[in-house]
Amino acid sequence: MRFSKNKMDNINFSSRIKPVTMKEFTAVTKDMGSTNFVDFPWTIEESKKAKDVFTKNIVDCTACLITDGKEALLMHLNPRTENNHAFSLVLNYLSRTLDLKSENLHALLIGSKNNKKSLDIYSKFKQLLNQLSIKFSELKDGKTPVSVAYSSDNVYVTGATIDKMLKKGESERSSILSSFKNVSISECDEL
């Protein structure tokens, strides 16, 4: 497992990545409603931008949450959908949806499995975030399906492994590190 920090520039707020039990995740997301839920078939069209957003069942998909500290844009892309591999479409969508010149943008990249189609989307997201100079944290290759939500500068993450570890009394940090093959937390985020 990898735990590293990326350089922070001008970001003036941070997001807290908080692992939670499945029950806590349900409590956090119950009032967000379907208008803030990124649902199947997990293409660019289902992406949501709001003060509170969430998605569930990230397995071989890649989810990218980009926030400016006020709102978050959440994309959840299925590798089996060919258009999701066309990152010119993702860049066009981001350009229409976010102020890409904002110094306050930072992101969380989550998901992927070790197969060609899944890694293609994950790698393209990493390349795009680097190209746009958006600092990001990574939670890559979860051991079980993962769900993520953004609310009030907190990023809530859950899955069966996290749930089990937290219920056993393990620390939040330990539950995250044990749930993903690769973890990298940027300086603009905290765990």
N, C-alpha and C positions, 0 to 999 in steps of 0.2 A: 504494500500500500504506500501511496505517496501523500505526503502532507507538506504543502509548500505555500508560499505567499507570493503574490504578484505585486509589482510596484503600484503604489497609489499616487495619483496626481492631484487633481483639484476637487475630488468628490467631498462634499461637505455633510454627508450623512452616511449612515451605515445600515445595512439590513442584518438582522439576526436570524441565522439559520437554526431553527429549533425543531429537533426531532420530538415527535409526540406519539402517544398511543393512537390506535385507530379510533377509539372512543373519543379522545380529545380532538382528533381531526374532524370527526363528524360534528362535534359541538362548535368548532371554529367555522365550519363551512355551512352549517344548516340555514343560516339567515342570508347567505350569499345568493341563493336561488339559481335557477337554470340560466338566467341571463349572464351570469358571471362564470359559468361552467364551460370549460373546453371539452367537448364531447366527441365521441366517435362520429365520423370516420377519421378524425385527426388529420385534417389538412389545413392549409393556410386559411381557408375560408372560415373555419371554426375558431380561429384565434380570437382572443378577447383582450380588450384594454379597459381597465377600470381600477377603482380604488381597491377593490377586493376581487381576486380571481382564483380559480382552482381547477385542477384536472386530476384524474385518477387513472390507475392501471398503466403506468409507464413500465413497459417491459423491454421490448427491442426498439421501441420508439425513442425519439429524443424530444425532450421538452426544453424550451428556452424561455426563461422569464427575464424580462428587461424592465428595470424600474428607474424612475427619475426621483424617487422619494415621495411623490405625490400619488402616482398611479403606476400600475404595472401592466405590461403587455405579456401575455402568456401564449406561446405557440406550443403545440403538441403534434409532432409530425410522425406519421406512420411510414416506415420504410417500404411497405408493400405498395404504396401509391406513387406511381412514377413521377407525377408533377411535384411531389415533395422533394425530389432530388434536384430540381431546377432552381438553383439558388439565385438566379437572376429574378425569379418571381418573389423569393423571400426578400431580397434586397429592395425590390420595388414596393412590396408591402410595408417594409420597415420605413422606407422613405416617406410613404404616404401617412403613416401612423405615428411616427416619432420625430422629434427634433434631433436628428442624428449628430448635430453639432453641439448639443448640450454636453457640458462637462460633467453633469450630474448622473449620466447614465451608467449603470452597472448591471451585471447579469448573473444568472445562475443557469448553468447547463447541466441537465440531469438526464440519465438514461443510457441507452445503447446496449447492445450485446456484441460479442466478438464474432460477428459475421459481416460479410462484405456490404450488404445493403444497409444494415444498421450503422456500421462504422462510417459509411459514406456520408450520411446526413450529419452525424455527430462531428466528423472532421470538417465538413463544410461550415457548420455553425462556428466551430472554433476559429477557422480561417477568417470567416466574415467578421466575428467579434474583434479579432486582432486587427484586421484591415480597418475597421471603424474605430479603433482605439477605445473599445469598450472593455473595461476591466471585468473579469468574471471569475466566479467560483465554479468548481466542477464536482459533481457526484456521479461518477461513471460506473456503469455495469452493476446495477443492484442485484443482490442475490434473490430477491423476491419482487413482485410488482410493487411499484412505488406510487404514492400520491403526493401532490404538492399544492400548497395554497399560499397566497400572498395577502396579508392584511396588516395595515399600520406598521410598515417597515419590518414586519416579521415574516419569515418564510417558514412555513410549517411543512415538515416532511414526515411521512409515515409509510409503513409497509409491514409485512408480517415479521420480518427479522427485527426491525426497530421496535415494534410493539412487544415482541417476546423479551427483548433485552431490557427495555425500560421496566416491564412488569417484574423482571428478575431483580431490579434495583441497580442495574448498570447505569453509568453516567451517560448524559446526552452525547458527549464526545465519543465515548466508547461505542455507543449504539450506532452512530453514524459511521465511524471507522470500520466497524464490523459488518456493516450492511452493504458497503460498496467496495469494489475492487480498487478503485482509484478515487481519492479525495484530495481536492486542492481548494483551499479557502483563500480568497484574495484579501488584501488588507482593507478593502472597503466593506468587508463582511465580517461577522463574528459568529462563532459557533458556541 
